[in-house]
Amino acid sequence: MSLDEIDAINFSTTLNDFLTIFFRLWEESRWDLRNLYDDSAVFSSILAKQGRKASAITKSTGWTSILNIISQLHALLNDLMTNLIIDPHPISLHPLQILCNVHGSFSEFPKSNQRAFD
């Protein structure tokens, strides 16, 4: 195996571990996600197109604002790790920085509404 292949395996394992922990905390204790968000982090919430108006698109910046929004979101019915598509893109090699887009779908509890996210 080349060094690149080893790094790819380690990255894949690390990313999978991170997402597993993130989604477990999402369900069990969203407050504990605070260490994963930078002060400049932005969380966007966009409603479905059929009910969307310009005022329905919101952006929250910083952990306190983000926690306020995610605390209002429903619990999930399914394990998100089974429905993920992960698109990693290196943006810098020194230091290594990776932009990772995560796409998935889930069902809300208790209404069983089917949703998707990026």
N, C-alpha and C positions, 0 to 999 in steps of 0.2 A: 504494500500500500504506500502511496505517496503521502507526503505531509499534508497536501491539500485534501486527500481523502480522509485522513485521520481528523483534520480540523472539521471537515463537513460532518463526520459522524459525531464528534463532540458537540458541535453546534446544534445538530438535530436533537441530541439527547438533552442538552441544556435547555433548548427552546421548549421541548416537550415537557420537561420537568417544571419550567417556569409557568407554562400555560395550565398545567394540571393544578399547581398550587394556586394560581390566580383564580381559576374558576371554582376551586374548592372554597377559597376565602370569599368569593362573590356570593356563594350560597350560605356559608356558615357565619361570616363576620366581615361585612364590607368595610368596617372601620379599620380592620387589620391590613387593608390594601394601601393605607396611607403611605407606607414606606416605598411603594412602587411608583408613586407619582411625584414628578418634579414640580417645583413651585410654578413653573411656566407651562405645565401640562394643560391641554385643552380637551374638554369632553364635549362632543356635539350630539345633540338630540334632534332628529328630524322625523316628523310624523309621516305616515304613509301618504303617498301622493294624492289619493282621493280626498283626504281631509286636510291637506296642507295649505296653509296661508303663510305669507311672509313672516308674520309674527310667531308662527309655530316652530320656526327654526331657532334653536337656542344654542349658545356656546357658553360653557362655564370654564373659567381659568383658575388654576390653583386648587389645592386639595380640599379646602373648606367648601368651595363652590361645587366641586365635583362630588364630594360626599353628599351634599344636600340633594343633588339630582339623583345619584344612583341609589340613595336610600329610599326614594319614592318608586323605584322600579320593582316589578313583580319578581317573585321567586321563579325558578325554572323547573320544568317537569323532567327534562331529559339530560343526559350527560353530554355536555357540549363537545367534549374531546372526541366523540364519535362522528361528528359532522363538521370537521374543520378542513379548510383548504388554507395552507400557509404559503405565502409568497415572500421569501427573504431576498433582500437586495443589498449587497455591500455598498456603502456610500463612502467609506474611508478605510484604508488599510492600516495606517499608523496614526493614531490608535485605531483599532478595529471598531468600526461602527456599522451597524446593520439596521436598515429600515425593514420592518417586517409587517406585511399586511396579513391580517387574519380574517377570513371570511367564514361564516357559519350560519346555522339556523338553530332555532330552539322553540320550545313550546312554553308559554307562560302558565304559571299556576296561580289561581285555581281555574281560570277561564279556558285554558288549552288553546289560546290564540297562537297561531304559527307565525314566527317572526324570523327575519334574517338580519345579519349585522356584518359590518366591515370594520 
